[in-house]
């Protein structure tokens, strides 16, 4: 959109957002008349934007200090209309000379997508957004009845849901579906698949729209992985598919369930790389409390067809799956930076294809039914929930550093290690209460 189109649409200001290494949605607003400058020279931001933590602290590193400046440059090709005279656009983080900042999450995902294209591959990503409706102060919303996946919650919130679907559609991100999730006051939205950068942008845009709509209805949306410990947490699952020259990698082959050899390598690389990548998929101080066997959170490091306990769930190309075969990575939660989560998954997939990673044996039964004492003998591994273990694996990963760069890994590790120190010794209930709205827009 050009300025005249935006002005005719009633736009007065432009909101630009980025998602930092801690999964926080950070933003600046400029008047519409400043849009050209916002898109070319950008607006200033301290280097510490990379490393703000969920409680507002700064995770300083050797290279990220109070000295220096970055520029936040809005992408004018991705602008969308919001309510209230606002337009929205995603931000790229650049240096003063205009070159991409090494730690920029959106640029990191774009680079991975470019590497896929150079290898003759095209990726599509679809996102699920789970949220919990809460009071404006973050406390529990107790009004109304609730049946998991039932009509009652949707009808109790019919006006909000209608407003939300309409607002998302106006913004250009119409959801494919909305339903009441398992947890009380928990909703889930599914967004249509798109190219990886556009898909990640749509997640951030949807969160901003959700923030506007819920405020209008006197509530807020919590995107915490564990808003209320003892109840189910919220995920941010990603569905990935890959094609080569328009031919799917995950169907039409001679492998299990029609997998091609390259499709098998994609799944094998994802399963193998999860422990090292986990800090980018759910590395917050609350992420571990969501990840548990029996909770459909993908706690088991394995793959399986339509297996909701597997970290990597495979969906076959069938009549009931209009988007074709894909894999769903279930351990991702809303505290992850959506751009970096997509980037590491797609980079692992490409690396697996390039080196011909082996497809491990499929887990065909529910692994959560295997007693804990018998899991090792059955070859079942539960992904770690100890944040120190998760972050050490990411910090020490030569693989992830090669795929995404040191700047991304160092910023992510610094943020979450500071959160770990800050909240050490506090009960998970106290941490959850303090961070219930930290990842909201």
C-alpha positions as CSV (number, residue, x, y, z in Angstrom):
1,X,0.0,0.0,0.0
2,X,1.1,3.6,-0.7
3,X,0.6,6.5,1.6
4,X,-2.4,7.8,-0.3
5,X,-4.2,4.4,-0.1
6,X,-3.6,4.2,3.6
7,X,-4.8,7.7,4.1
8,X,-7.9,7.0,2.1
9,X,-8.5,3.9,4.4
10,X,-8.4,6.1,7.4
11,X,-4.9,5.2,8.6
12,X,-3.3,7.8,10.8
13,X,-0.4,5.9,12.4
14,X,1.7,2.9,11.5
15,X,2.6,0.2,14.1
16,X,5.8,-1.7,13.4
17,X,6.6,-4.8,15.4
18,X,9.5,-7.2,15.9
19,X,9.8,-10.3,18.0
20,X,13.0,-10.6,20.0
21,X,15.0,-13.6,21.2
22,X,12.8,-13.8,24.3
23,X,9.6,-14.1,22.2
24,X,8.4,-10.6,23.2
25,X,6.5,-8.5,20.7
26,X,8.2,-5.1,20.7
27,X,6.9,-2.1,18.7
28,X,7.1,1.5,17.7
29,X,4.5,3.7,16.1
30,X,5.1,6.5,13.6
31,X,2.6,9.0,12.0
32,X,1.6,8.0,8.5
33,X,3.5,10.9,7.1
34,X,6.7,9.3,8.4
35,X,6.1,5.9,6.7
36,X,8.7,6.5,3.9
37,X,11.4,7.2,6.5
38,X,10.2,4.2,8.6
39,X,10.7,2.0,5.5
40,X,14.1,3.4,4.3
41,X,16.3,4.8,7.1
42,X,14.2,3.2,9.9
43,X,13.8,4.4,13.4
44,X,16.3,4.0,16.2
45,X,16.5,1.2,18.8
46,X,19.2,0.3,21.3
47,X,21.0,-3.0,20.7
48,X,19.4,-4.4,23.9
49,X,16.1,-4.8,22.0
50,X,17.4,-8.2,21.2
51,X,17.7,-9.2,24.8
52,X,14.8,-7.9,26.8
53,X,13.5,-10.6,29.1
54,X,9.9,-11.6,29.9
55,X,10.1,-9.5,33.1
56,X,11.6,-6.4,31.5
57,X,15.3,-7.0,32.5
58,X,18.2,-6.7,30.0
59,X,20.4,-9.7,29.4
60,X,23.6,-7.9,28.5
61,X,26.3,-9.8,26.7
62,X,29.8,-9.1,25.6
63,X,28.5,-7.7,22.3
64,X,25.1,-6.3,23.4
65,X,25.6,-3.3,25.6
66,X,24.2,0.2,26.2
67,X,26.6,1.4,23.5
68,X,25.5,1.6,19.8
69,X,22.3,1.8,17.8
70,X,20.2,-0.3,15.5
71,X,17.5,0.8,13.1
72,X,14.0,-0.7,12.9
73,X,12.9,-0.7,9.3
74,X,9.3,-1.5,8.4
75,X,8.5,-3.7,5.4
76,X,6.1,-1.7,3.3
77,X,5.2,-4.7,1.2
78,X,3.7,-6.4,4.2
79,X,1.5,-3.6,5.6
80,X,-1.9,-4.6,6.8
81,X,-4.9,-2.5,8.0
82,X,-5.9,-2.6,11.7
83,X,-8.8,-1.1,13.4
84,X,-8.6,2.4,15.1
85,X,-6.7,4.2,12.3
86,X,-3.7,1.9,12.5
87,X,-1.7,0.1,9.9
88,X,0.7,-2.7,10.9
89,X,4.0,-3.9,9.4
90,X,6.8,-6.2,10.4
91,X,10.2,-4.8,11.3
92,X,13.6,-5.8,10.1
93,X,16.5,-5.0,12.4
94,X,19.4,-3.3,10.5
95,X,22.7,-1.6,11.4
96,X,23.3,2.1,11.0
97,X,24.7,1.5,7.5
98,X,21.6,-0.4,6.5
99,X,22.9,-3.9,6.5
100,X,21.0,-6.7,8.2
101,X,21.7,-7.1,11.9
102,X,23.1,-10.6,12.5
103,X,20.6,-11.2,15.3
104,X,17.5,-10.1,13.4
105,X,15.0,-13.0,13.6
106,X,13.1,-12.0,10.5
107,X,16.2,-11.7,8.4
108,X,17.4,-15.1,9.8
109,X,14.3,-16.8,8.6
110,X,14.5,-15.1,5.2
111,X,18.1,-16.3,4.9
112,X,17.0,-19.9,5.6
113,X,14.2,-19.6,3.1
114,X,16.7,-18.3,0.5
115,X,19.0,-21.3,1.2
116,X,16.1,-23.6,0.6
117,X,15.3,-21.9,-2.7
118,X,19.0,-22.2,-3.7
119,X,18.7,-26.0,-3.1
120,X,15.6,-26.2,-5.2
121,X,13.2,-26.5,-2.3
122,X,10.1,-24.5,-1.4
123,X,8.6,-24.5,2.1
124,X,5.1,-23.8,3.4
125,X,4.4,-23.2,7.0
126,X,1.0,-23.2,8.8
127,X,0.7,-22.0,12.4
128,X,-1.7,-22.8,15.3
129,X,-2.2,-20.2,18.0
130,X,-3.4,-21.2,21.4
131,X,-4.4,-18.6,24.0
132,X,-6.2,-18.3,27.3
133,X,-8.7,-15.5,27.9
134,X,-8.1,-13.8,31.2
135,X,-9.1,-10.7,33.1
136,X,-7.4,-7.4,32.2
137,X,-5.1,-7.8,35.2
138,X,-4.2,-11.3,34.1
139,X,-6.3,-13.1,36.8
140,X,-8.5,-16.1,35.9
141,X,-11.7,-15.5,33.9
142,X,-14.3,-17.5,35.8
143,X,-17.5,-16.5,34.0
144,X,-19.3,-18.9,31.8
145,X,-19.3,-22.7,31.4
146,X,-16.6,-24.7,29.6
147,X,-16.5,-28.0,27.8
148,X,-13.3,-29.0,26.0
149,X,-13.8,-28.6,22.3
150,X,-17.4,-27.8,23.1
151,X,-19.9,-25.3,21.7
152,X,-20.5,-23.6,25.1
153,X,-17.3,-21.7,25.2
154,X,-17.7,-20.5,21.6
155,X,-21.2,-19.4,22.3
156,X,-20.3,-17.7,25.6
157,X,-17.8,-15.7,23.7
158,X,-19.8,-15.5,20.5
159,X,-19.5,-11.7,20.1
160,X,-15.7,-11.8,20.8
161,X,-15.2,-14.7,18.3
162,X,-17.2,-12.9,15.6
163,X,-15.4,-9.7,16.1
164,X,-12.1,-11.6,16.1
165,X,-12.7,-13.4,12.8
166,X,-14.0,-10.2,11.2
167,X,-10.9,-8.2,12.3
168,X,-8.5,-10.9,11.3
169,X,-10.2,-11.1,7.9
170,X,-10.0,-7.3,7.4
171,X,-6.3,-7.5,8.3
172,X,-5.7,-10.1,5.6
173,X,-5.2,-13.2,7.9
174,X,-8.5,-15.0,8.0
175,X,-8.4,-18.0,10.3
176,X,-9.2,-21.4,8.9
177,X,-10.9,-22.4,12.1
178,X,-11.5,-21.3,15.7
179,X,-12.4,-23.8,18.5
180,X,-12.6,-24.1,22.2
181,X,-9.5,-25.9,23.4
182,X,-9.1,-28.4,26.3
183,X,-8.2,-25.8,28.9
184,X,-10.8,-23.6,30.5
185,X,-11.2,-20.3,28.6
186,X,-8.6,-21.6,26.0
187,X,-9.1,-20.9,22.3
188,X,-7.2,-22.1,19.3
189,X,-6.9,-20.5,15.9
190,X,-5.4,-22.1,12.8
191,X,-3.9,-19.8,10.2
192,X,-3.5,-20.9,6.5
193,X,-0.1,-22.1,5.3
194,X,2.1,-19.6,3.5
195,X,5.7,-19.0,2.7
196,X,7.7,-19.1,5.9
197,X,8.3,-15.4,6.3
198,X,4.8,-14.4,5.4
199,X,3.4,-17.1,7.7
200,X,5.5,-15.9,10.7
201,X,4.4,-12.3,9.9
202,X,0.8,-13.5,10.0
203,X,1.3,-14.9,13.5
204,X,2.5,-11.6,14.8
205,X,-0.2,-9.7,13.0
206,X,-2.8,-12.1,14.4
207,X,-1.5,-11.5,18.0
208,X,-1.8,-7.8,17.5
209,X,-5.4,-8.1,16.2
210,X,-6.2,-10.5,19.1
211,X,-4.9,-7.8,21.5
212,X,-7.1,-5.2,20.0
213,X,-10.2,-7.3,19.9
214,X,-9.9,-8.8,23.4
215,X,-9.4,-5.3,24.9
216,X,-12.6,-4.2,23.2
217,X,-14.4,-7.0,25.0
218,X,-13.0,-6.3,28.4
219,X,-10.6,-9.3,28.6
220,X,-7.0,-10.1,27.6
221,X,-5.3,-13.0,25.8
222,X,-2.5,-14.8,27.5
223,X,0.1,-16.4,25.3
224,X,2.0,-17.9,28.2
225,X,3.1,-21.5,27.8
226,X,1.7,-22.2,31.2
227,X,-0.8,-19.4,32.2
228,X,-2.2,-21.5,35.1
229,X,0.0,-24.3,36.4
230,X,-1.9,-27.5,37.0
231,X,-4.0,-26.9,33.9
232,X,-3.1,-27.5,30.3
233,X,-0.6,-25.2,28.7
234,X,-0.7,-23.4,25.4
235,X,1.2,-24.5,22.3
236,X,2.2,-22.8,19.1
237,X,2.5,-25.7,16.8
238,X,4.0,-25.3,13.3
239,X,3.1,-27.4,10.3
240,X,5.8,-27.7,7.6
241,X,5.7,-29.0,4.1
242,X,8.4,-29.0,1.4
243,X,8.4,-29.4,-2.4
244,X,11.0,-29.7,-5.0
245,X,9.9,-28.3,-8.4
246,X,6.4,-28.5,-7.2
247,X,6.7,-32.2,-6.2
248,X,6.0,-32.9,-2.5
249,X,8.8,-34.5,-0.4
250,X,6.4,-35.8,2.2
251,X,4.2,-37.9,-0.1
252,X,4.2,-39.7,-3.4
253,X,7.3,-41.7,-2.5
254,X,8.1,-45.4,-1.8
255,X,8.9,-45.0,1.9
256,X,6.6,-45.4,4.9
257,X,3.2,-43.7,4.3
258,X,4.4,-42.6,0.9
259,X,7.4,-40.6,2.2
260,X,10.1,-39.9,-0.4
261,X,13.7,-40.5,0.6
262,X,14.2,-36.7,1.1
263,X,11.0,-36.5,3.1
264,X,12.3,-39.2,5.4
265,X,15.5,-37.2,5.8
266,X,13.4,-34.1,6.8
267,X,11.7,-36.0,9.6
268,X,14.9,-37.7,10.6
269,X,16.7,-34.5,10.9
270,X,14.0,-32.8,12.9
271,X,13.8,-35.7,15.4
272,X,17.6,-35.8,15.7
273,X,17.9,-32.0,16.1
274,X,15.2,-31.3,18.6
275,X,17.4,-31.5,21.8
276,X,19.8,-28.9,20.4
277,X,17.0,-26.7,18.9
278,X,14.7,-27.0,21.9
279,X,15.8,-23.7,23.4
280,X,14.6,-21.9,20.3
281,X,11.2,-23.7,20.3
282,X,10.3,-23.3,24.0
283,X,13.2,-22.0,26.1
284,X,11.4,-19.8,28.5
285,X,11.3,-20.2,32.2
286,X,7.8,-21.6,31.9
287,X,8.2,-23.8,28.9
288,X,9.3,-26.9,30.8
289,X,6.1,-26.9,32.9
290,X,4.0,-27.4,29.8
291,X,6.0,-30.3,28.4
292,X,4.8,-33.5,29.9
293,X,3.8,-37.0,28.8
294,X,0.1,-37.4,28.5
295,X,-0.5,-33.7,27.7
296,X,-0.3,-33.8,23.9
297,X,2.6,-31.4,24.1
298,X,4.9,-33.6,22.1
299,X,7.1,-34.5,25.0
300,X,8.5,-37.6,23.4
301,X,11.5,-37.2,21.0
302,X,10.1,-39.3,18.2
303,X,7.8,-39.2,15.1
304,X,4.5,-40.9,14.4
305,X,1.6,-40.7,12.0
306,X,-1.2,-38.7,13.7
307,X,0.5,-39.4,17.0
308,X,-0.2,-36.4,19.3
309,X,2.3,-37.5,21.9
310,X,5.2,-37.4,19.4
311,X,7.2,-34.3,19.1
312,X,7.0,-34.6,15.3
313,X,3.6,-35.7,14.2
314,X,3.2,-36.8,10.5
315,X,0.0,-36.1,8.6
316,X,-0.5,-38.1,5.5
317,X,-1.8,-36.8,2.2
318,X,-5.5,-37.9,2.4
319,X,-8.8,-36.5,1.4
320,X,-9.3,-35.1,4.9
321,X,-6.0,-33.1,4.6
322,X,-6.5,-30.5,1.9
323,X,-3.1,-29.0,2.4
324,X,-1.3,-32.3,1.6
325,X,1.2,-34.2,3.7
326,X,3.0,-32.2,6.3
327,X,4.8,-32.6,9.7
328,X,3.6,-30.8,12.8
329,X,6.2,-29.9,15.4
330,X,4.4,-29.9,18.7
331,X,6.9,-28.8,21.3
332,X,6.9,-25.1,20.2
333,X,5.1,-22.8,22.6
334,X,4.0,-19.1,22.3
335,X,7.0,-17.8,24.3
336,X,9.3,-18.8,21.4
337,X,10.3,-16.3,18.7
338,X,8.1,-17.4,15.8
339,X,10.7,-16.4,13.2
340,X,13.6,-18.2,14.9
341,X,11.5,-21.3,15.6
342,X,10.6,-21.6,11.9
343,X,14.2,-20.8,10.9
344,X,15.7,-23.6,13.0
345,X,13.2,-26.2,11.9
346,X,13.6,-25.4,8.2
347,X,17.3,-25.2,8.5
348,X,17.4,-28.6,10.2
349,X,15.2,-30.0,7.4
350,X,17.5,-28.6,4.7
351,X,20.5,-30.0,6.5
352,X,18.9,-33.4,6.7
353,X,18.1,-33.4,3.0
354,X,21.6,-32.4,2.1
355,X,23.3,-35.0,4.2
356,X,20.7,-37.7,3.7
357,X,19.6,-38.1,7.3
358,X,18.2,-41.5,8.2
359,X,14.5,-41.8,9.1
360,X,14.2,-43.4,12.6
361,X,11.6,-46.1,13.4
362,X,8.1,-44.7,13.7
363,X,6.4,-44.8,17.1
364,X,2.9,-46.1,16.2
365,X,1.4,-46.4,19.7
366,X,0.8,-43.8,22.4
367,X,4.2,-43.5,24.1
368,X,2.7,-42.0,27.2
369,X,1.1,-45.3,28.1
370,X,4.6,-46.9,28.6
371,X,5.5,-46.8,32.3
372,X,8.4,-44.5,33.0
373,X,10.6,-47.3,34.1
374,X,10.2,-49.1,30.8
375,X,10.7,-46.2,28.4
376,X,14.4,-46.6,27.9
377,X,14.0,-50.3,27.0
378,X,11.3,-49.3,24.6
379,X,13.6,-46.7,23.0
380,X,11.5,-43.8,24.1
381,X,13.1,-40.5,25.2
382,X,11.3,-37.7,26.9
383,X,12.6,-34.3,26.0
384,X,14.2,-32.4,28.9
385,X,12.2,-29.9,31.0
386,X,15.1,-28.6,33.0
387,X,15.9,-25.2,31.5
388,X,19.6,-25.4,32.3
389,X,19.8,-28.6,30.3
390,X,17.9,-27.1,27.4
391,X,20.0,-24.0,27.2
392,X,23.3,-25.8,27.6
393,X,22.4,-28.0,24.6
394,X,21.6,-24.9,22.5
395,X,24.7,-23.0,23.7
396,X,26.9,-25.9,22.9
397,X,25.3,-26.8,19.6
398,X,27.8,-26.5,16.7
399,X,24.9,-27.5,14.4
400,X,22.5,-24.7,15.4
401,X,25.3,-22.1,15.4
402,X,26.3,-23.2,11.9
403,X,22.7,-23.1,10.7
404,X,21.6,-19.8,12.3
405,X,24.7,-18.0,13.4
406,X,26.3,-17.2,16.8
407,X,24.4,-13.9,17.3
408,X,21.0,-15.7,17.3
409,X,22.1,-18.4,19.7
410,X,24.0,-16.1,22.0
411,X,21.0,-13.7,22.4
412,X,18.5,-16.5,23.0
413,X,20.7,-18.2,25.6
414,X,21.5,-14.9,27.3
415,X,17.8,-14.0,27.6
416,X,16.6,-17.3,29.0
417,X,19.6,-17.8,31.4
418,X,18.9,-14.4,33.0
419,X,15.2,-15.4,33.3
420,X,16.3,-18.7,34.9
421,X,18.5,-16.8,37.5
422,X,15.8,-14.2,38.1
423,X,13.1,-16.7,39.0
424,X,15.2,-19.4,40.6
425,X,13.6,-20.5,43.9
426,X,10.1,-19.1,43.1
427,X,7.2,-21.5,42.9
428,X,6.0,-22.0,39.3
429,X,2.6,-20.6,40.3
430,X,4.3,-17.3,41.3
431,X,6.3,-17.2,38.1
432,X,3.2,-17.9,36.0
433,X,1.3,-15.1,37.7
434,X,4.0,-12.6,37.0
435,X,4.5,-13.6,33.4
436,X,0.9,-14.3,32.4
437,X,0.7,-11.4,29.9
438,X,4.4,-11.1,29.1
439,X,4.1,-12.6,25.6
440,X,0.8,-10.8,24.7
441,X,0.4,-7.9,22.3
